[in-house]
Amino acid sequence: MVSNKIKKINDTLHSFPTGTTMGLEYIVDLGKESQKSYPEEDRVEENFIHGCTSNAWIKLLNKDPIQINTVSDSVIVSGLLYLLEKVFNGEPKSSIDPYEGQDLIDGLGLEGTISSQRLRGFGEAIRMMKE
C-alpha cells in the first residue's frame, strides 16, 4: 500500500541522527544506484521531465500496475526520483491519483528541504505518471 511505503521511507529518513547529513547521503546513495540502472537509450525527449533544474527522465515501463524507471544527471534528484519508484512501482495506477508533488514530499518527511524548482520537476514526474 502506497501510504505504508511513504511512512517507511519517512521513518528511514528520520532514523538518522538530527543535525547530520546522513539522510541526504542516503538519498545520494539511492541516486547513484538509480544512475547505474537507467539505460542511456531511454534518455530521450518523450521521457524528459520538464521544469526540473537538472536533466531528468522518467520511463513508464507499465501503466497498471505502475512500473517506472527514473534518473537525473544530479545524484540528489536521481535519489528523489528513485523514491517515486520505491513508492509506486507495483501499485495500481489509481494509487497515484490522490498525490501531487508537495503532498508526497511532505509525506516522505522532506518538506522544507526541496527547492521549489526541484519540486516542480518532481510534480511534473508525478503528472507524467498519471497520464
VEXPA-490309 format. One record per atom (N, C-alpha, C): x, y, z; residue number from 1. Coordinates in nm, 3 decimals. Example, Ala and Ser with C-alpha at 12.3 -4.5 7.8 and 13.67 -1.06 7.14 Angstrom:
<rs>
east 1.319 | north -0.569 | up 0.780 | pos 1 .
east 1.230 | north -0.450 | up 0.780 | pos 1 .
east 1.320 | north -0.330 | up 0.780 | pos 1 .
east 1.285 | north -0.225 | up 0.708 | pos 2 .
east 1.367 | north -0.106 | up 0.714 | pos 2 .
east 1.290 | north 0.003 | up 0.787 | pos 2 .
</rs>
This chain:
<rs>
east 0.084 | north -0.119 | up 0.000 | pos 1 .
east 0.000 | north 0.000 | up 0.000 | pos 1 .
east 0.088 | north 0.125 | up 0.000 | pos 1 .
east 0.053 | north 0.222 | up -0.082 | pos 2 .
east 0.134 | north 0.341 | up -0.100 | pos 2 .
east 0.160 | north 0.413 | up 0.032 | pos 2 .
east 0.057 | north 0.436 | up 0.112 | pos 3 .
east 0.077 | north 0.511 | up 0.237 | pos 3 .
east 0.175 | north 0.440 | up 0.330 | pos 3 .
east 0.176 | north 0.308 | up 0.331 | pos 4 .
east 0.272 | north 0.234 | up 0.414 | pos 4 .
east 0.415 | north 0.253 | up 0.362 | pos 4 .
east 0.430 | north 0.253 | up 0.229 | pos 5 .
east 0.563 | north 0.273 | up 0.170 | pos 5 .
east 0.614 | north 0.413 | up 0.201 | pos 5 .
east 0.525 | north 0.513 | up 0.192 | pos 6 .
east 0.564 | north 0.651 | up 0.223 | pos 6 .
east 0.608 | north 0.661 | up 0.369 | pos 6 .
east 0.531 | north 0.600 | up 0.457 | pos 7 .
east 0.566 | north 0.603 | up 0.600 | pos 7 .
east 0.700 | north 0.534 | up 0.626 | pos 7 .
east 0.724 | north 0.423 | up 0.560 | pos 8 .
east 0.851 | north 0.351 | up 0.579 | pos 8 .
east 0.970 | north 0.437 | up 0.535 | pos 8 .
east 0.957 | north 0.506 | up 0.421 | pos 9 .
east 1.065 | north 0.594 | up 0.376 | pos 9 .
east 1.083 | north 0.710 | up 0.473 | pos 9 .
east 0.972 | north 0.769 | up 0.518 | pos 10 .
east 0.977 | north 0.878 | up 0.616 | pos 10 .
east 1.049 | north 0.830 | up 0.742 | pos 10 .
east 1.013 | north 0.711 | up 0.791 | pos 11 .
east 1.078 | north 0.656 | up 0.911 | pos 11 .
east 1.228 | north 0.637 | up 0.889 | pos 11 .
east 1.264 | north 0.587 | up 0.770 | pos 12 .
east 1.406 | north 0.567 | up 0.739 | pos 12 .
east 1.480 | north 0.700 | up 0.740 | pos 12 .
east 1.423 | north 0.800 | up 0.672 | pos 13 .
east 1.490 | north 0.931 | up 0.665 | pos 13 .
east 1.500 | north 0.998 | up 0.801 | pos 13 .
east 1.404 | north 0.968 | up 0.890 | pos 14 .
east 1.408 | north 1.028 | up 1.023 | pos 14 .
east 1.481 | north 0.941 | up 1.125 | pos 14 .
east 1.534 | north 0.829 | up 1.082 | pos 15 .
east 1.609 | north 0.743 | up 1.174 | pos 15 .
east 1.754 | north 0.789 | up 1.189 | pos 15 .
east 1.797 | north 0.878 | up 1.101 | pos 16 .
east 1.935 | north 0.927 | up 1.110 | pos 16 .
east 1.944 | north 1.034 | up 1.218 | pos 16 .
east 2.059 | north 1.044 | up 1.283 | pos 17 .
east 2.074 | north 1.143 | up 1.391 | pos 17 .
east 2.047 | north 1.286 | up 1.344 | pos 17 .
east 1.974 | north 1.360 | up 1.427 | pos 18 .
east 1.945 | north 1.501 | up 1.398 | pos 18 .
east 2.075 | north 1.579 | up 1.389 | pos 18 .
east 2.079 | north 1.672 | up 1.296 | pos 19 .
east 2.197 | north 1.756 | up 1.282 | pos 19 .
east 2.306 | north 1.694 | up 1.196 | pos 19 .
east 2.278 | north 1.578 | up 1.137 | pos 20 .
east 2.375 | north 1.516 | up 1.046 | pos 20 .
east 2.322 | north 1.525 | up 0.904 | pos 20 .
east 2.406 | north 1.493 | up 0.811 | pos 21 .
east 2.366 | north 1.492 | up 0.670 | pos 21 .
east 2.340 | north 1.350 | up 0.622 | pos 21 .
east 2.320 | north 1.258 | up 0.714 | pos 22 .
east 2.306 | north 1.118 | up 0.676 | pos 22 .
east 2.182 | north 1.092 | up 0.590 | pos 22 .
east 2.073 | north 1.165 | up 0.616 | pos 23 .
east 1.953 | north 1.148 | up 0.533 | pos 23 .
east 1.980 | north 1.190 | up 0.390 | pos 23 .
east 2.053 | north 1.300 | up 0.374 | pos 24 .
east 2.091 | north 1.347 | up 0.241 | pos 24 .
east 2.186 | north 1.246 | up 0.175 | pos 24 .
east 2.278 | north 1.193 | up 0.252 | pos 25 .
east 2.370 | north 1.092 | up 0.200 | pos 25 .
east 2.294 | north 0.967 | up 0.154 | pos 25 .
east 2.190 | north 0.930 | up 0.226 | pos 26 .
east 2.106 | north 0.816 | up 0.187 | pos 26 .
east 2.041 | north 0.843 | up 0.051 | pos 26 .
east 1.988 | north 0.963 | up 0.032 | pos 27 .
east 1.924 | north 0.999 | up -0.095 | pos 27 .
east 2.028 | north 0.998 | up -0.207 | pos 27 .
east 2.149 | north 1.050 | up -0.179 | pos 28 .
east 2.256 | north 1.049 | up -0.279 | pos 28 .
east 2.293 | north 0.905 | up -0.316 | pos 28 .
east 2.300 | north 0.817 | up -0.217 | pos 29 .
east 2.331 | north 0.676 | up -0.245 | pos 29 .
east 2.224 | north 0.613 | up -0.334 | pos 29 .
east 2.097 | north 0.642 | up -0.306 | pos 30 .
east 1.989 | north 0.593 | up -0.392 | pos 30 .
east 2.006 | north 0.646 | up -0.534 | pos 30 .
east 2.043 | north 0.773 | up -0.544 | pos 31 .
east 2.063 | north 0.835 | up -0.674 | pos 31 .
east 2.176 | north 0.770 | up -0.752 | pos 31 .
east 2.283 | north 0.736 | up -0.685 | pos 32 .
east 2.396 | north 0.670 | up -0.753 | pos 32 .
east 2.353 | north 0.535 | up -0.808 | pos 32 .
east 2.274 | north 0.461 | up -0.731 | pos 33 .
east 2.224 | north 0.331 | up -0.779 | pos 33 .
east 2.131 | north 0.349 | up -0.897 | pos 33 .
east 2.044 | north 0.450 | up -0.888 | pos 34 .
east 1.949 | north 0.479 | up -0.996 | pos 34 .
east 2.023 | north 0.513 | up -1.125 | pos 34 .
east 2.129 | north 0.591 | up -1.114 | pos 35 .
east 2.204 | north 0.629 | up -1.233 | pos 35 .
east 2.267 | north 0.510 | up -1.303 | pos 35 .
east 2.302 | north 0.407 | up -1.227 | pos 36 .
east 2.363 | north 0.286 | up -1.285 | pos 36 .
east 2.261 | north 0.202 | up -1.360 | pos 36 .
east 2.133 | north 0.213 | up -1.322 | pos 37 .
east 2.033 | north 0.120 | up -1.377 | pos 37 .
east 1.940 | north 0.181 | up -1.481 | pos 37 .
east 1.968 | north 0.303 | up -1.526 | pos 38 .
east 1.882 | north 0.366 | up -1.626 | pos 38 .
east 1.953 | north 0.362 | up -1.761 | pos 38 .
east 1.894 | north 0.293 | up -1.858 | pos 39 .
east 1.959 | north 0.279 | up -1.989 | pos 39 .
east 1.977 | north 0.413 | up -2.061 | pos 39 .
east 2.092 | north 0.432 | up -2.117 | pos 40 .
east 2.123 | north 0.555 | up -2.191 | pos 40 .
east 2.022 | north 0.580 | up -2.304 | pos 40 .
east 1.976 | north 0.473 | up -2.370 | pos 41 .
east 1.883 | north 0.489 | up -2.483 | pos 41 .
east 1.745 | north 0.538 | up -2.440 | pos 41 .
east 1.716 | north 0.536 | up -2.308 | pos 42 .
east 1.587 | north 0.587 | up -2.259 | pos 42 .
east 1.594 | north 0.735 | up -2.222 | pos 42 .
east 1.711 | north 0.796 | up -2.238 | pos 43 .
east 1.726 | north 0.940 | up -2.211 | pos 43 .
east 1.687 | north 1.016 | up -2.337 | pos 43 .
east 1.557 | north 1.012 | up -2.366 | pos 44 .
east 1.502 | north 1.075 | up -2.487 | pos 44 .
east 1.396 | north 1.177 | up -2.447 | pos 44 .
east 1.360 | north 1.262 | up -2.542 | pos 45 .
east 1.267 | north 1.371 | up -2.517 | pos 45 .
east 1.134 | north 1.324 | up -2.457 | pos 45 .
east 1.078 | north 1.215 | up -2.508 | pos 46 .
east 0.946 | north 1.172 | up -2.458 | pos 46 .
east 0.951 | north 1.132 | up -2.310 | pos 46 .
east 1.068 | north 1.101 | up -2.257 | pos 47 .
east 1.083 | north 1.064 | up -2.115 | pos 47 .
east 1.137 | north 1.181 | up -2.031 | pos 47 .
east 1.170 | north 1.293 | up -2.096 | pos 48 .
east 1.232 | north 1.406 | up -2.028 | pos 48 .
east 1.133 | north 1.474 | up -1.934 | pos 48 .
east 1.177 | north 1.505 | up -1.814 | pos 49 .
east 1.094 | north 1.574 | up -1.715 | pos 49 .
east 1.123 | north 1.724 | up -1.726 | pos 49 .
east 1.029 | north 1.798 | up -1.782 | pos 50 .
east 1.046 | north 1.943 | up -1.797 | pos 50 .
east 1.016 | north 2.013 | up -1.665 | pos 50 .
east 1.086 | north 2.122 | up -1.640 | pos 51 .
east 1.060 | north 2.201 | up -1.520 | pos 51 .
east 1.157 | north 2.174 | up -1.407 | pos 51 .
east 1.242 | north 2.076 | up -1.420 | pos 52 .
east 1.340 | north 2.042 | up -1.316 | pos 52 .
east 1.468 | north 2.122 | up -1.342 | pos 52 .
east 1.541 | north 2.153 | up -1.237 | pos 53 .
east 1.667 | north 2.226 | up -1.252 | pos 53 .
east 1.774 | north 2.140 | up -1.318 | pos 53 .
east 1.762 | north 2.011 | up -1.306 | pos 54 .
east 1.857 | north 1.916 | up -1.364 | pos 54 .
east 1.792 | north 1.845 | up -1.482 | pos 54 .
east 1.874 | north 1.784 | up -1.563 | pos 55 .
east 1.820 | north 1.697 | up -1.667 | pos 55 .
east 1.770 | north 1.571 | up -1.598 | pos 55 .
east 1.644 | north 1.536 | up -1.623 | pos 56 .
east 1.585 | north 1.420 | up -1.556 | pos 56 .
east 1.489 | north 1.350 | up -1.651 | pos 56 .
east 1.477 | north 1.218 | up -1.632 | pos 57 .
east 1.393 | north 1.137 | up -1.719 | pos 57 .
east 1.313 | north 1.038 | up -1.636 | pos 57 .
east 1.193 | north 1.007 | up -1.685 | pos 58 .
east 1.109 | north 0.904 | up -1.625 | pos 58 .
east 1.056 | north 0.817 | up -1.739 | pos 58 .
east 1.082 | north 0.690 | up -1.730 | pos 59 .
east 1.036 | north 0.594 | up -1.831 | pos 59 .
east 0.923 | north 0.513 | up -1.769 | pos 59 .
east 0.805 | north 0.523 | up -1.830 | pos 60 .
east 0.691 | north 0.445 | up -1.784 | pos 60 .
east 0.698 | north 0.308 | up -1.852 | pos 60 .
east 0.736 | north 0.207 | up -1.775 | pos 61 .
east 0.752 | north 0.072 | up -1.829 | pos 61 .
east 0.618 | north -0.001 | up -1.834 | pos 61 .
east 0.528 | north 0.032 | up -1.740 | pos 62 .
east 0.396 | north -0.027 | up -1.736 | pos 62 .
east 0.302 | north 0.071 | up -1.667 | pos 62 .
east 0.180 | north 0.085 | up -1.721 | pos 63 .
east 0.084 | north 0.182 | up -1.665 | pos 63 .
east 0.006 | north 0.129 | up -1.547 | pos 63 .
east -0.030 | north 0.002 | up -1.550 | pos 64 .
east -0.114 | north -0.053 | up -1.444 | pos 64 .
east -0.091 | north -0.203 | up -1.430 | pos 64 .
east -0.021 | north -0.248 | up -1.328 | pos 65 .
east 0.033 | north -0.169 | up -1.218 | pos 65 .
east 0.150 | north -0.082 | up -1.266 | pos 65 .
east 0.172 | north 0.026 | up -1.193 | pos 66 .
east 0.277 | north 0.121 | up -1.227 | pos 66 .
east 0.414 | north 0.053 | up -1.219 | pos 66 .
east 0.494 | north 0.080 | up -1.320 | pos 67 .
east 0.634 | north 0.037 | up -1.320 | pos 67 .
east 0.712 | north 0.146 | up -1.392 | pos 67 .
east 0.795 | north 0.218 | up -1.317 | pos 68 .
east 0.873 | north 0.326 | up -1.375 | pos 68 .
east 1.021 | north 0.305 | up -1.349 | pos 68 .
east 1.100 | north 0.374 | up -1.429 | pos 69 .
east 1.244 | north 0.382 | up -1.409 | pos 69 .
east 1.278 | north 0.530 | up -1.423 | pos 69 .
east 1.361 | north 0.583 | up -1.334 | pos 70 .
east 1.391 | north 0.726 | up -1.333 | pos 70 .
east 1.541 | north 0.749 | up -1.323 | pos 70 .
east 1.581 | north 0.870 | up -1.365 | pos 71 .
east 1.722 | north 0.909 | up -1.350 | pos 71 .
east 1.734 | north 1.059 | up -1.370 | pos 71 .
east 1.842 | north 1.114 | up -1.320 | pos 72 .
east 1.878 | north 1.254 | up -1.342 | pos 72 .
east 2.030 | north 1.262 | up -1.352 | pos 72 .
east 2.079 | north 1.370 | up -1.411 | pos 73 .
east 2.223 | north 1.390 | up -1.410 | pos 73 .
east 2.271 | north 1.440 | up -1.274 | pos 73 .
east 2.180 | north 1.474 | up -1.186 | pos 74 .
east 2.212 | north 1.510 | up -1.047 | pos 74 .
east 2.184 | north 1.390 | up -0.957 | pos 74 .
east 2.281 | north 1.351 | up -0.873 | pos 75 .
east 2.258 | north 1.234 | up -0.788 | pos 75 .
east 2.148 | north 1.259 | up -0.686 | pos 75 .
east 2.134 | north 1.382 | up -0.639 | pos 76 .
east 2.027 | north 1.411 | up -0.542 | pos 76 .
east 1.891 | north 1.397 | up -0.610 | pos 76 .
east 1.876 | north 1.454 | up -0.728 | pos 77 .
east 1.749 | north 1.443 | up -0.800 | pos 77 .
east 1.722 | north 1.298 | up -0.836 | pos 77 .
east 1.825 | north 1.225 | up -0.878 | pos 78 .
east 1.807 | north 1.082 | up -0.905 | pos 78 .
east 1.756 | north 1.009 | up -0.781 | pos 78 .
east 1.810 | north 1.044 | up -0.666 | pos 79 .
east 1.765 | north 0.982 | up -0.541 | pos 79 .
east 1.621 | north 1.014 | up -0.509 | pos 79 .
east 1.583 | north 1.140 | up -0.528 | pos 80 .
east 1.443 | north 1.181 | up -0.504 | pos 80 .
east 1.349 | north 1.108 | up -0.599 | pos 80 .
east 1.388 | north 1.102 | up -0.727 | pos 81 .
east 1.304 | north 1.032 | up -0.824 | pos 81 .
east 1.297 | north 0.883 | up -0.794 | pos 81 .
east 1.407 | north 0.828 | up -0.744 | pos 82 .
east 1.406 | north 0.685 | up -0.709 | pos 82 .
east 1.304 | north 0.658 | up -0.598 | pos 82 .
east 1.281 | north 0.756 | up -0.512 | pos 83 .
east 1.178 | north 0.740 | up -0.409 | pos 83 .
east 1.041 | north 0.719 | up -0.473 | pos 83 .
east 1.016 | north 0.784 | up -0.589 | pos 84 .
east 0.891 | north 0.760 | up -0.662 | pos 84 .
east 0.882 | north 0.614 | up -0.703 | pos 84 .
east 0.994 | north 0.558 | up -0.748 | pos 85 .
east 0.995 | north 0.416 | up -0.786 | pos 85 .
east 0.960 | north 0.330 | up -0.666 | pos 85 .
east 1.025 | north 0.359 | up -0.551 | pos 86 .
east 1.002 | north 0.278 | up -0.431 | pos 86 .
east 0.857 | north 0.285 | up -0.384 | pos 86 .
east 0.795 | north 0.401 | up -0.401 | pos 87 .
east 0.658 | north 0.420 | up -0.353 | pos 87 .
east 0.556 | north 0.358 | up -0.449 | pos 87 .
east 0.573 | north 0.381 | up -0.579 | pos 88 .
east 0.465 | north 0.348 | up -0.672 | pos 88 .
east 0.485 | north 0.221 | up -0.755 | pos 88 .
east 0.608 | north 0.175 | up -0.774 | pos 89 .
east 0.625 | north 0.055 | up -0.856 | pos 89 .
east 0.548 | north -0.062 | up -0.796 | pos 89 .
east 0.470 | north -0.129 | up -0.882 | pos 90 .
east 0.391 | north -0.243 | up -0.840 | pos 90 .
east 0.252 | north -0.206 | up -0.789 | pos 90 .
east 0.224 | north -0.078 | up -0.779 | pos 91 .
east 0.094 | north -0.033 | up -0.727 | pos 91 .
east -0.003 | north -0.007 | up -0.843 | pos 91 .
east -0.134 | north -0.017 | up -0.816 | pos 92 .
east -0.231 | north 0.014 | up -0.922 | pos 92 .
east -0.221 | north 0.161 | up -0.963 | pos 92 .
east -0.249 | north 0.189 | up -1.090 | pos 93 .
east -0.241 | north 0.326 | up -1.141 | pos 93 .
east -0.326 | north 0.422 | up -1.057 | pos 93 .
east -0.439 | north 0.377 | up -1.009 | pos 94 .
east -0.528 | north 0.463 | up -0.929 | pos 94 .
east -0.462 | north 0.510 | up -0.799 | pos 94 .
east -0.358 | north 0.441 | up -0.753 | pos 95 .
east -0.295 | north 0.477 | up -0.627 | pos 95 .
east -0.222 | north 0.611 | up -0.634 | pos 95 .
east -0.189 | north 0.657 | up -0.754 | pos 96 .
east -0.116 | north 0.784 | up -0.766 | pos 96 .
east -0.211 | north 0.903 | up -0.771 | pos 96 .
east -0.338 | north 0.880 | up -0.803 | pos 97 .
east -0.434 | north 0.988 | up -0.823 | pos 97 .
east -0.439 | north 1.091 | up -0.709 | pos 97 .
east -0.437 | north 1.049 | up -0.582 | pos 98 .
east -0.450 | north 1.149 | up -0.476 | pos 98 .
east -0.326 | north 1.234 | up -0.452 | pos 98 .
east -0.215 | north 1.202 | up -0.518 | pos 99 .
east -0.088 | north 1.266 | up -0.485 | pos 99 .
east -0.046 | north 1.374 | up -0.583 | pos 99 .
east 0.007 | north 1.480 | up -0.527 | pos 100 .
east 0.076 | north 1.586 | up -0.601 | pos 100 .
east 0.218 | north 1.589 | up -0.544 | pos 100 .
east 0.307 | north 1.662 | up -0.609 | pos 101 .
east 0.446 | north 1.667 | up -0.567 | pos 101 .
east 0.465 | north 1.706 | up -0.422 | pos 101 .
east 0.400 | north 1.817 | up -0.381 | pos 102 .
east 0.418 | north 1.866 | up -0.244 | pos 102 .
east 0.364 | north 1.766 | up -0.141 | pos 102 .
east 0.250 | north 1.704 | up -0.171 | pos 103 .
east 0.193 | north 1.604 | up -0.078 | pos 103 .
east 0.293 | north 1.492 | up -0.053 | pos 103 .
east 0.353 | north 1.445 | up -0.160 | pos 104 .
east 0.445 | north 1.332 | up -0.149 | pos 104 .
east 0.572 | north 1.373 | up -0.076 | pos 104 .
east 0.626 | north 1.490 | up -0.109 | pos 105 .
east 0.746 | north 1.540 | up -0.040 | pos 105 .
east 0.719 | north 1.553 | up 0.110 | pos 105 .
east 0.602 | north 1.609 | up 0.145 | pos 106 .
east 0.566 | north 1.624 | up 0.286 | pos 106 .
east 0.551 | north 1.488 | up 0.353 | pos 106 .
east 0.484 | north 1.396 | up 0.286 | pos 107 .
east 0.464 | north 1.262 | up 0.342 | pos 107 .
east 0.594 | north 1.187 | up 0.365 | pos 107 .
east 0.690 | north 1.211 | up 0.276 | pos 108 .
east 0.820 | north 1.146 | up 0.289 | pos 108 .
east 0.905 | north 1.211 | up 0.398 | pos 108 .
east 0.859 | north 1.326 | up 0.448 | pos 109 .
east 0.934 | north 1.394 | up 0.553 | pos 109 .
east 1.042 | north 1.486 | up 0.500 | pos 109 .
east 1.028 | north 1.528 | up 0.375 | pos 110 .
east 1.130 | north 1.612 | up 0.311 | pos 110 .
east 1.086 | north 1.757 | up 0.297 | pos 110 .
east 0.974 | north 1.794 | up 0.361 | pos 111 .
east 0.925 | north 1.930 | up 0.349 | pos 111 .
east 1.033 | north 2.028 | up 0.396 | pos 111 .
east 1.045 | north 2.137 | up 0.322 | pos 112 .
east 1.144 | north 2.239 | up 0.357 | pos 112 .
east 1.285 | north 2.207 | up 0.311 | pos 112 .
east 1.308 | north 2.091 | up 0.252 | pos 113 .
east 1.443 | north 2.055 | up 0.210 | pos 113 .
east 1.459 | north 2.052 | up 0.058 | pos 113 .
east 1.348 | north 2.065 | up -0.014 | pos 114 .
east 1.350 | north 2.057 | up -0.159 | pos 114 .
east 1.320 | north 2.195 | up -0.217 | pos 114 .
east 1.406 | north 2.243 | up -0.307 | pos 115 .
east 1.385 | north 2.374 | up -0.368 | pos 115 .
east 1.257 | north 2.373 | up -0.452 | pos 115 .
east 1.200 | north 2.491 | up -0.472 | pos 116 .
east 1.075 | north 2.500 | up -0.549 | pos 116 .
east 1.096 | north 2.451 | up -0.692 | pos 116 .
east 1.213 | north 2.474 | up -0.749 | pos 117 .
east 1.241 | north 2.428 | up -0.885 | pos 117 .
east 1.246 | north 2.275 | up -0.890 | pos 117 .
east 1.310 | north 2.213 | up -0.791 | pos 118 .
east 1.315 | north 2.068 | up -0.787 | pos 118 .
east 1.175 | north 2.011 | up -0.761 | pos 118 .
east 1.098 | north 2.079 | up -0.679 | pos 119 .
east 0.962 | north 2.035 | up -0.651 | pos 119 .
east 0.877 | north 2.038 | up -0.778 | pos 119 .
east 0.897 | north 2.139 | up -0.862 | pos 120 .
east 0.824 | north 2.146 | up -0.990 | pos 120 .
east 0.857 | north 2.024 | up -1.075 | pos 120 .
east 0.984 | north 1.987 | up -1.080 | pos 121 .
east 1.025 | north 1.870 | up -1.157 | pos 121 .
east 0.966 | north 1.742 | up -1.100 | pos 121 .
east 0.964 | north 1.732 | up -0.968 | pos 122 .
east 0.907 | north 1.616 | up -0.901 | pos 122 .
east 0.757 | north 1.607 | up -0.931 | pos 122 .
east 0.690 | north 1.722 | up -0.924 | pos 123 .
east 0.547 | north 1.728 | up -0.956 | pos 123 .
east 0.520 | north 1.691 | up -1.101 | pos 123 .
east 0.608 | north 1.733 | up -1.191 | pos 124 .
east 0.593 | north 1.700 | up -1.333 | pos 124 .
east 0.609 | north 1.550 | up -1.355 | pos 124 .
east 0.702 | north 1.487 | up -1.283 | pos 125 .
east 0.720 | north 1.341 | up -1.293 | pos 125 .
east 0.592 | north 1.270 | up -1.251 | pos 125 .
east 0.529 | north 1.318 | up -1.145 | pos 126 .
east 0.403 | north 1.258 | up -1.098 | pos 126 .
east 0.294 | north 1.278 | up -1.203 | pos 126 .
east 0.287 | north 1.398 | up -1.261 | pos 127 .
east 0.188 | north 1.425 | up -1.365 | pos 127 .
east 0.208 | north 1.329 | up -1.483 | pos 127 .
east 0.333 | north 1.307 | up -1.522 | pos 128 .
east 0.363 | north 1.218 | up -1.633 | pos 128 .
east 0.319 | north 1.074 | up -1.602 | pos 128 .
east 0.332 | north 1.034 | up -1.476 | pos 129 .
east 0.289 | north 0.900 | up -1.435 | pos 129 .
east 0.137 | north 0.886 | up -1.443 | pos 129 .
east 0.067 | north 0.996 | up -1.421 | pos 130 .
east -0.080 | north 0.993 | up -1.420 | pos 130 .
east -0.140 | north 0.984 | up -1.560 | pos 130 .
east -0.064 | north 1.023 | up -1.662 | pos 131 .
east -0.117 | north 1.025 | up -1.800 | pos 131 .
east -0.160 | north 0.888 | up -1.846 | pos 131 .
</rs>
